[in-house]
């Protein structure tokens, strides 16, 4: 009888330890900022994922066990309970209205998980150039786009396009909420004219800038 009592005394603390271990708090403390305007990202959708991770890095049995949104300061602070030591966890995020880059971050169970991240909003910037009022075959234009207002026109990264049939377009960038300065120089009838304009790109859309000269 004494041996049985001793065995039970050893067993009960072990059971209590396992149960307590499973339900420790895991702290999630994340802050997200827009990369282009440095403003906090409010209402970013964050998903806590649970999955099995093999020794070779393969993920299986992935499920979403909780979802959150960042506050007006772009922050999520919460304590996740019930995370299992033998499982793997990560967060993923998205904000469809802003087309932010999607990514993930691994979570350490029973730990303080602090993370600050700047995100880039998606958007396409297209530039169109056309000689709409040709003078002669010596017409020329040189175009450049920059993140700064002041540039040296002699350091433009593109060469001049010459002729009456100039008509082309290209993708400048794939970021939204980004301000661009467009510089161009036109030569017609031996007269050189320099121009400057600016534009801020849209998110989740195509921003188009036309130069008709």
N, C-alpha and C positions, 0 to 999 in steps of 0.2 A: 504493500500500500504506500509506503514511503517513497519507493522508487517511482511509482506512477505519479504521485503528487509532484515530485521533483521534475519529472518530464513535462508535466503540464505547465509548471512555472517557467520553464525554458521556452516552451512553445508559444505561450500567450504573449510575451514581449515581442517575439519575432513577428507575430501576426500584426500586432499594433504598429510595429516599425514599418512594415510593408504598406499598411493602409495609410499611415501618415505620409510616407514618402511619395505616394501617388498623388497626394492632394496638396503639395506645397505650391506656393504662388510663383508664377513666372511673370516678371514685369516686362511690359512692352512700352517703351518710351521712344517715340519716333517723331521727327520734325521734317517737313517737306517744304521746300522753297522753289519758286519758279526761277529757272536759270537766267532768263532774260530780263525780267523786271524786278527780281529780288523780292517779290511779294510772297507771303505765305500761301500755300495751296489749301484752300478750304474745301471740305467735302470730297477729299480724295478717298476713294473706296479701297479699303484694305481688307484682305482676306487671310485668315489664319488657316494654313494647310497642314494636314497630318498625313504622313506617308511612311512607307518602308523604304529604307535605303540600303542597298546591298554593298558588299565590300568593293565591288567594281564601280559603284556610283550610279547604278540603275535605280530608278524610282518606280515604285508600284503601290497599288492600293491607296492612291491619293484622293483625299476628300477634304472639303471645306468644313471646318468645325465651328467657325465664328466669323463674323464680318463687322467692320467698324467704319467710321468716317472721321476724318480729321476736323478739328475745330477751326475757329476763325484765325487762330495763330498758326495753322498748318500742323498742329500737334495731335498725336494720339498718345494718351497715357492710360493704361489699364493693366489689371492683373489677371492673367489667364490661369484658371484653376483646372485641375484634373489632367494635366498633360502627363503622358505616360513615359517613363524613362526609356523603355525599349523601342519607342517610336521616334521618328524624326519630324521636325516642324520647320515651317518657313512662312513668311508673309509674302504676299503678292499684292500689287496695287494697280489701279486704273482710274481714269476719269475720262470717260468717252467724249464728253463735251469739249475737252481740251486736247484730246489725242496725245496725252503724255506718254513718254516712253514707258513700256512695261518692263518690269524686272522683278527680282525677288531678293530676300534676305533671310539667311538661316537663323533659327531661333535656338538658343541654348536653354534647355529645360531647367527650372529652379534657379535661374540666374536673372540678373538685371540686364535687359537687352536695350541698349541705347544706340540710336542711329540718327544721323542727320544727312539729308540727301537733297541735292538740287536736281530738278527734273526739267527736261526739255520738252516743250509743247510742239507737236507736229504741225506742219503746214508747208505747202510748196510755194516757192517764189519763182515766177516765170518772167523773163524779160524779153520783149519783142522790139526789134529794130527794123525800120523800113524807110527807104528813100522814097517818100510819097510825092515829093515835088522836085524831080531831077532837073539839073541844069545842064551838065555834060558828063562825059565819061571820067572826068577828073574829080567828080564829087567824092568826098571821103568823110568817114566818121570813125571816131575812136571812142569806145565806151568802157567804163569801169564801174564797179560797185564796191562800196567800202563801208566799214562800220564807223568811220570817222568822217567828219564834215570836210576837213582840210586835207587835200592830197596834192601831190605833185603830178600834174598831168603828164609829165615826161616819164613817169614810172608806171604808167598803166600796164597791167599784165597782159592785155590783148593788143595786137597790132591793128592798124587801120584797115577798114573795109572800103574799097574804092569801086566806083562805078555807078551807073544809073539803076541797076537791078538789085541793089542790096535789099535783102528781105530775109531775116532769119530770127530765130528765137532759141532760148536755152534756159535750163533750170539753174538758178543761182544758188538756191539753198533749200533745205527741207525742215526749217524751223518756223514755228509760229511766234507771235509776240516779239519779233525781232525788228529793230529799226535799221534800215539801210539808207545809205546816201548813194545816189546814182550821179555820176559825172560823165559828161560827154562833150566832145569837140567836133564841130562840123566845119568842113571847108567846102565852100561853093563859090564859084566865080572869083577864086583867089581871096575870098574873105573868110577869115577864121572866127568862129563864134564858140564860146565855152558856156556850158550850162550845168546847173546843179539842181537836183530835186531829192526828196526823201520820201520814204514810205515805210510803214510798219506792217509786217505780214500778219495775215489772219491765221487762226488756228483751225485745224480740221478742214482746210479749204485751200484753194489755189489763189494766190495774190498775183495779179498781172500788172506789169508796168510796160506801157507802150512809148516808144520813142519814134515819132514820125517827123522826119526832117526834110 
